[in-house]
């Protein structure tokens, strides 16, 4: 199980970084897209970040139990 979680962590990190990059780009560019979606992108980034941190904590718990 810890191996499966271990492979999900980089996916979560990439998703968080991608959402953050889109949000920063839209805010820098401005316009209608930024007005309509900047708050949604921020919330989505926080959600992706929380899921990734949860996966990291789950991985630490699983490897802390040892092979037993």
WOCORKA-V467253 format. One line per field, one symbol per residue. phi: phi as a letter, one per 20 degrees, with the letter a starting at -180 (. if undefined). psi: psi as a letter, one per 40 degrees, with the letter a starting at -180 (. if undefined). burial: I if it has 16 or more other C-alpha atoms within 10 Angstrom, else O. A space follows every 50 residues. Layout:
phi: ???
psi: ???
burial: ???
This chain:
phi: .ffffgeffffffffffffffffffffffmnffffecfffffffffffff fffffffffffffffneb
psi: ddddddeddddddddddddddddddddddaadddddeddddddddddddd dddddddddddddddaf.
burial: OOOOOOOOIOOIOOIIOOIIOIIIOIOOOOOOOIOOOIOOIIOIIOOIIO IIOOIIOOIOOOOOOOOO
